[in-house]
Amino acid sequence: MALSLDQRLPSNGDLYHISELYEELYSAKQCDFSITSYFTKMQGIWEEIDNFSPIPMCITCTSKCICGLEEMRWYRNEDYIARFLRGLNDQFAIAKTQIMLLKSLPDMDTVFAMLTQ
């Protein structure tokens, strides 16, 4: 049974909360946090965004995504990585530049591991 458009859209209260989450995401800085604490804080924001504004799972694509939802997930993950790196303190400037210059960004766990080595 397909959901109507009204059933798929978040409520106005949720939209306000989602906009707050994105504002928090885009303004987050490491500051006095350890890199682990900053990463944990960011994970909390990402999880809330994903809970309140999920990218739906495709039910029509089989082995290869043709609907674009997988690409949307990839772009969201790339945005999360960029936001995380931009908020890091200057001591990580060289490492974050090297990561951002990679031809293909690794997943978030790999990025975090690269920074904590």
Rosetta constraint file for C-alpha pairs under 8 A:
AtomPair CA 3 CA 7 HARMONIC 5.86 0.50
AtomPair CA 3 CA 8 HARMONIC 6.48 0.50
AtomPair CA 4 CA 8 HARMONIC 6.55 0.50
AtomPair CA 5 CA 9 HARMONIC 6.32 0.50
AtomPair CA 10 CA 14 HARMONIC 5.60 0.50
AtomPair CA 10 CA 15 HARMONIC 6.17 0.50
AtomPair CA 10 CA 52 HARMONIC 7.50 0.50
AtomPair CA 10 CA 53 HARMONIC 7.56 0.50
AtomPair CA 11 CA 15 HARMONIC 6.23 0.50
AtomPair CA 12 CA 16 HARMONIC 6.27 0.50
AtomPair CA 13 CA 17 HARMONIC 6.29 0.50
AtomPair CA 14 CA 18 HARMONIC 5.97 0.50
AtomPair CA 14 CA 52 HARMONIC 6.82 0.50
AtomPair CA 15 CA 19 HARMONIC 6.17 0.50
AtomPair CA 16 CA 20 HARMONIC 6.32 0.50
AtomPair CA 17 CA 21 HARMONIC 6.21 0.50
AtomPair CA 18 CA 22 HARMONIC 6.29 0.50
AtomPair CA 18 CA 49 HARMONIC 6.41 0.50
AtomPair CA 18 CA 52 HARMONIC 6.62 0.50
AtomPair CA 18 CA 53 HARMONIC 7.18 0.50
AtomPair CA 19 CA 23 HARMONIC 6.14 0.50
AtomPair CA 20 CA 24 HARMONIC 6.13 0.50
AtomPair CA 21 CA 25 HARMONIC 6.05 0.50
AtomPair CA 21 CA 45 HARMONIC 6.45 0.50
AtomPair CA 21 CA 48 HARMONIC 7.55 0.50
AtomPair CA 21 CA 49 HARMONIC 6.58 0.50
AtomPair CA 22 CA 26 HARMONIC 6.05 0.50
AtomPair CA 22 CA 49 HARMONIC 7.66 0.50
AtomPair CA 23 CA 27 HARMONIC 6.12 0.50
AtomPair CA 24 CA 28 HARMONIC 5.84 0.50
AtomPair CA 24 CA 45 HARMONIC 7.73 0.50
AtomPair CA 25 CA 42 HARMONIC 7.24 0.50
AtomPair CA 25 CA 45 HARMONIC 6.63 0.50
AtomPair CA 25 CA 46 HARMONIC 7.97 0.50
AtomPair CA 25 CA 83 HARMONIC 6.99 0.50
AtomPair CA 26 CA 83 HARMONIC 6.34 0.50
AtomPair CA 27 CA 87 HARMONIC 7.77 0.50
AtomPair CA 28 CA 42 HARMONIC 7.92 0.50
AtomPair CA 28 CA 83 HARMONIC 7.93 0.50
AtomPair CA 28 CA 84 HARMONIC 7.98 0.50
AtomPair CA 28 CA 87 HARMONIC 5.85 0.50
AtomPair CA 29 CA 38 HARMONIC 7.83 0.50
AtomPair CA 29 CA 86 HARMONIC 7.81 0.50
AtomPair CA 29 CA 87 HARMONIC 4.15 0.50
AtomPair CA 29 CA 88 HARMONIC 6.17 0.50
AtomPair CA 29 CA 89 HARMONIC 7.51 0.50
AtomPair CA 30 CA 34 HARMONIC 7.37 0.50
AtomPair CA 30 CA 35 HARMONIC 7.07 0.50
AtomPair CA 30 CA 38 HARMONIC 5.54 0.50
AtomPair CA 30 CA 87 HARMONIC 5.66 0.50
AtomPair CA 30 CA 88 HARMONIC 5.16 0.50
AtomPair CA 30 CA 89 HARMONIC 5.95 0.50
AtomPair CA 31 CA 88 HARMONIC 7.76 0.50
AtomPair CA 31 CA 89 HARMONIC 6.54 0.50
AtomPair CA 33 CA 37 HARMONIC 5.68 0.50
AtomPair CA 33 CA 38 HARMONIC 5.61 0.50
AtomPair CA 34 CA 38 HARMONIC 6.13 0.50
AtomPair CA 35 CA 39 HARMONIC 5.99 0.50
AtomPair CA 35 CA 88 HARMONIC 7.87 0.50
AtomPair CA 35 CA 116 HARMONIC 7.70 0.50
AtomPair CA 36 CA 40 HARMONIC 6.13 0.50
AtomPair CA 37 CA 41 HARMONIC 6.14 0.50
AtomPair CA 38 CA 42 HARMONIC 6.20 0.50
AtomPair CA 39 CA 43 HARMONIC 6.10 0.50
AtomPair CA 39 CA 84 HARMONIC 7.55 0.50
AtomPair CA 39 CA 112 HARMONIC 7.78 0.50
AtomPair CA 40 CA 44 HARMONIC 6.38 0.50
AtomPair CA 41 CA 45 HARMONIC 6.64 0.50
AtomPair CA 42 CA 46 HARMONIC 6.19 0.50
AtomPair CA 42 CA 84 HARMONIC 7.11 0.50
AtomPair CA 43 CA 47 HARMONIC 6.03 0.50
AtomPair CA 44 CA 48 HARMONIC 6.24 0.50
AtomPair CA 45 CA 49 HARMONIC 6.20 0.50
AtomPair CA 46 CA 50 HARMONIC 6.09 0.50
AtomPair CA 46 CA 80 HARMONIC 7.38 0.50
AtomPair CA 47 CA 51 HARMONIC 6.05 0.50
AtomPair CA 48 CA 52 HARMONIC 6.04 0.50
AtomPair CA 49 CA 53 HARMONIC 5.51 0.50
AtomPair CA 49 CA 54 HARMONIC 7.23 0.50
AtomPair CA 50 CA 54 HARMONIC 4.63 0.50
AtomPair CA 50 CA 55 HARMONIC 7.36 0.50
AtomPair CA 55 CA 69 HARMONIC 7.00 0.50
AtomPair CA 55 CA 72 HARMONIC 7.45 0.50
AtomPair CA 55 CA 73 HARMONIC 6.82 0.50
AtomPair CA 56 CA 69 HARMONIC 7.29 0.50
AtomPair CA 57 CA 69 HARMONIC 7.31 0.50
AtomPair CA 58 CA 67 HARMONIC 7.62 0.50
AtomPair CA 58 CA 69 HARMONIC 6.80 0.50
AtomPair CA 61 CA 65 HARMONIC 5.23 0.50
AtomPair CA 61 CA 66 HARMONIC 6.36 0.50
AtomPair CA 61 CA 67 HARMONIC 7.02 0.50
AtomPair CA 65 CA 69 HARMONIC 7.41 0.50
AtomPair CA 65 CA 70 HARMONIC 6.37 0.50
AtomPair CA 68 CA 72 HARMONIC 6.31 0.50
AtomPair CA 69 CA 73 HARMONIC 6.33 0.50
AtomPair CA 70 CA 74 HARMONIC 6.28 0.50
AtomPair CA 71 CA 75 HARMONIC 6.20 0.50
AtomPair CA 72 CA 76 HARMONIC 6.19 0.50
AtomPair CA 73 CA 77 HARMONIC 6.16 0.50
AtomPair CA 74 CA 78 HARMONIC 6.11 0.50
AtomPair CA 75 CA 79 HARMONIC 6.11 0.50
AtomPair CA 76 CA 80 HARMONIC 6.22 0.50
AtomPair CA 77 CA 81 HARMONIC 6.27 0.50
AtomPair CA 77 CA 107 HARMONIC 7.71 0.50
AtomPair CA 77 CA 108 HARMONIC 7.67 0.50
AtomPair CA 78 CA 82 HARMONIC 6.22 0.50
AtomPair CA 78 CA 105 HARMONIC 7.24 0.50
AtomPair CA 79 CA 83 HARMONIC 6.07 0.50
AtomPair CA 80 CA 84 HARMONIC 6.09 0.50
AtomPair CA 81 CA 85 HARMONIC 6.13 0.50
AtomPair CA 81 CA 108 HARMONIC 6.23 0.50
AtomPair CA 81 CA 111 HARMONIC 7.80 0.50
AtomPair CA 82 CA 86 HARMONIC 6.01 0.50
AtomPair CA 82 CA 100 HARMONIC 7.63 0.50
AtomPair CA 83 CA 87 HARMONIC 6.30 0.50
AtomPair CA 84 CA 88 HARMONIC 6.72 0.50
AtomPair CA 85 CA 96 HARMONIC 5.87 0.50
AtomPair CA 86 CA 96 HARMONIC 7.95 0.50
AtomPair CA 88 CA 92 HARMONIC 6.46 0.50
AtomPair CA 88 CA 93 HARMONIC 7.84 0.50
AtomPair CA 89 CA 93 HARMONIC 7.30 0.50
AtomPair CA 92 CA 96 HARMONIC 5.95 0.50
AtomPair CA 92 CA 115 HARMONIC 7.51 0.50
AtomPair CA 93 CA 97 HARMONIC 6.10 0.50
AtomPair CA 94 CA 98 HARMONIC 6.20 0.50
AtomPair CA 95 CA 99 HARMONIC 6.22 0.50
AtomPair CA 95 CA 115 HARMONIC 6.69 0.50
AtomPair CA 96 CA 100 HARMONIC 6.10 0.50
AtomPair CA 96 CA 115 HARMONIC 7.83 0.50
AtomPair CA 97 CA 101 HARMONIC 6.17 0.50
AtomPair CA 98 CA 102 HARMONIC 6.60 0.50
AtomPair CA 99 CA 105 HARMONIC 7.07 0.50
AtomPair CA 99 CA 111 HARMONIC 7.47 0.50
AtomPair CA 100 CA 105 HARMONIC 7.09 0.50
AtomPair CA 106 CA 110 HARMONIC 5.99 0.50
AtomPair CA 106 CA 111 HARMONIC 6.33 0.50
AtomPair CA 107 CA 111 HARMONIC 6.37 0.50
AtomPair CA 108 CA 112 HARMONIC 6.15 0.50
AtomPair CA 109 CA 113 HARMONIC 6.17 0.50
AtomPair CA 110 CA 114 HARMONIC 6.08 0.50
AtomPair CA 111 CA 115 HARMONIC 6.34 0.50
AtomPair CA 112 CA 116 HARMONIC 6.27 0.50
AtomPair CA 113 CA 117 HARMONIC 6.28 0.50
